[in-house]
Amino acid sequence: MNILDKIVAFKKSEVEERKSLYPVKLLEKSLFFDGQTVSMQQYLKDPEKTGIIAEFKRKSPSKGWINTNAKIEEITIGYMQAGASALSVLTDQEFFGGSDEDLRQARKFNFCPILRKDFMVDEYQIIESRSLGADCILLIAAALDPKHLEDLAKLAKKLGMEVLLEVHDRRELEESLNDNIDLVGVNNRNLKTFEVNVETSLQLAEDIPEKFVKISESGLSDPATLVRLGQAGYDGFLIGENFMKTIRPHQAAYNFMQQYRKLISEQYKTKEA
């Protein structure tokens, strides 16, 4: 059993327990449930912003603990002040050290699109995401059959959220795309082996229809790589570990975004010359 299979199996049992502890009717009473959502598509397409989705991530199955002392309020506010277009918050506790409270706190202190990063396997989690204040949910093609994925996407749209489809190869892309998807993310990290290769995004860029917002995920540690991905048609870049492994993630994000803006400015000047 690879790590993805292990996570999905655990998640299914976890969801069943949650259903008994926090019934849907209770989730629907959340202050966030009927609130206005913020469009990640619009923020990523905004030319005044960086397109960077800054992720709050305490640990990972492959690296273990990345940042044990991370404070959600300080870091997420800092990310947005640094120039991030959106936030991604990991809520899985078992494998990533996250929590629902992390997302609630991020929502409380930030007016921006927030992606709930978790392993969605049940409609309950979609309703739960809305109750936590998420604007967008992640559906991983490698973890869901196409019909189930489409059903989850439909529910998310019905509840006012946007849907980010995550793929790792052309087959997943072709099998899982549907009309309820808003954004397509290419994960450069193979969730079965955890190897990272940014070329994955570049190879799939032209296969993603233009109507979808394109996002490259994982292994993005060099601003020059973002420039290259932008030239290939990507609108968004999800970065977490590169910031979170530092003592002050929000400062690392600021430095990275300043370098990225400088490269973009130089590229623009070159075109004008």
N, C-alpha and C positions, 0 to 999 in steps of 0.2 A: 504494500500500500504506500503510494507516494504521499508527500506532505499535503497536497491539495485534497486528495481523497480522505485523508485523516481529518483535515479541517472541516470538510463538508459533512462527514459522518458525525463529528462532535457537534457541529452547528445544528443539525437536525434534532439531536437529543436535547440540546440547550433550548431550542425554540419551543419544544413541547413542554418543557418545565416552565418557561416564561409565560406561556399561554394560561397556565393554571394560576400563576402568581399575579399576572397583570392582564386581566381580560380585555378584549377589544373595547368594550364599553368604557373602561377606565382610561384607556389610551385616548379615546375620542374626547375626553374631558380636559385634556392637556391645554394649557394656555396657547401653545404653538399650533394646535391642530387646525384651527380655522384661520390662522394668520396668513398674510400675503407672502408669497414666495418671491425670491429674487432669481432672475434668469442667469444661469451660468453661460448660456449661449451668448447673450448680449454682452456680458462683461468680458468674455474671452475675445469677442470680435471688436471690442472697443480699441481703436488705434492709440488712444491716450494711455492705455494700460499695457502691462508687460506680457499678459497671456499666461503668467505663471500661477499655477495652483499650488500653493504652499501647504505642505502636509504636516500635521501634528502626529508624530509616530514615536512611541516610547521604545518599542522592541520589534523584532522580527524573528520568524522561525529559523532563518539562516544565520543571522548575526547575534541573536540573543538581545540583551538589553543594550539599547543605543543611548538613551538618556533617562536615567531613573529619577532625576530631580526636576524634570520639565514641568513648568507651570502653564496651564492652558490659557489663562487670561493674559499673562504677560507676553507669551510667545505669539498667540494669534493676533492680538492687537498690534504687536511689533511687525508681524508679517504684512499686515495690511498697510501700516504706515511706511513700510519699506517699498511698497509698490506692487504687491501681489494682486492678481485679479480676483482670486477666489481662495477658499480654504478647503482642505480635505482633512477630515477628522476620523481616525480609526477608532471604532467602538468595540472591536473584538478584544475581550480580556484575556482569554486563554492563550492565544498565540501572539498577540500584538500589544498586550498590556494596556489596552484602551478601556473606555467605559462609556456608558450612555451619558453620564454626567459631564464628560469632556465635551460632548456635542452640545448639551444644554448650555454649558458655560460659554462655549464659542458663539452660540447663537445669541446669548444674552449680551455679549460685549461687542458684537460686530454686525454691521449692516452690509452684507456682501453675500454672494452665493456660497453655500456650504454643501459640500459633498459628504454624505455619510459613507465612509469606506468600511465595508463589512462583506461578509459572504452571505448573500441573499439566497435562501432556499425555500422560503415560505411566504405566502401573502401576508401573514401576521407581521413579518419584518418590515413590509412596505408601510403598513399602517403605523407601526412603531416608529419608523423613520419620520413620518409626518408629525407625530406627537413629540418628537425630540427637537424639531425645528429644522430638519434637513430641507434643502431646496432641490437636491439632486440625489439620486441613488445610483449605486454601481451594480450592474449585472454582469457576471463573469461567464462568458460563453463556455469556457472549459468546465464549468461547474454545473451547467444547466442544459437540459435538452431544449431545442429551439421552441417547441410549443409552450413549455413551462416558462421559458424566458419571456416569450411574447405575452403570456397571461400576466406575469408580474409587471411587465412594462405598461400594459394597459391600465392596471390598477394604479400604478404610480402616476400616470398621466391624469387619470380620473381624480386623483387627490391633489392635483395641481403641481406635482413635482416633475422635473426633467429627468431623463434617463441617459446614463452613460453606459454604453456597451463596451466591455473590455474583451479584446481578442489578442491572440498570439500568432495567428497564421491566417493564410488566405481561406482555408477550409472553414474555420470558425466564423470568419467574416461573412462568407457566402451563405452559410447555413443559418446564421443568427440575426442578420439584419432584418428589421421590420419597420412598419410605418410609425411605431410608437417610440422609436429610438430618436434621441436628439443629438447626442454626441457619441463619437466612436473613439475609444482610446486603444492605442496599440501598446501593450505592455512588453517592454524590451526584456523583461525578466521572465524566463520560463518557470511557471509555478510548479512544475514537476521536478525540475533539476535546480532551479534558482540561479542558473547561469544568466548573465546579462549581455545583450548585444544590441546596440543602438541601430545597427543596420536593419533590424527587424522593422522598425518604423519607416525607414527610407524605402525598403522593399515593398511595403504595403501602401504607401502614400497614394499612388495613382489608382489603387483598387477601391478606395473609399469614395463613394459618390459625393459630389460637390455639395449636396444639400445638407450633409452632416458636418458638424464642427469636429475637426480632427485634433486629437490630443496624443502626445507622446508621453509615455510613462516609464519611469525607472531608469537608473543609470545615467542621469543627466547631471554631470558634475562640472561641465565646462561651458561657459556662456557661448563660446564659438559653435558648440554643437547645436544650441538653440537657434542660432542664426541659420545654420545649415538646414535644420528641420523646418524653419519658417519658410525658407526658399523652396522646400519640397511641398509646401502647402499646409503645414500644421499651424493651428491657431492657438493651441494650449500646450503647456508643458507641466507635468505633475512632478514636483520635486519634494522629497521629504528627508530621506536619510542624509543627503549631502548637507542639509542645514541642521538637522537634529543631532548629529554626531558631535557638534561643537558645543562649547560651554554656553554660548549665547546664540541660539539658533536665529533669532530675529536680526541680529547684527550680521551674521553670516549671510542671511537672505538679502539684507540691504547691500552688502558689498557685492554680492553676486549680481543683483539687479542693476547696480550702477555700472558694472563692467559690461553687462548685456546691453544696456541703453547706449553706452559709449560705442560699442561695436555696431549697433544699428544706426547710430548717427553717422559714423564713419562710412558705413555702407551707403547711406543716403547721399552723403556728400560726393562720394565716388560716382554715383549714378548721375548726379547733377552736373559734374565736371565735364 
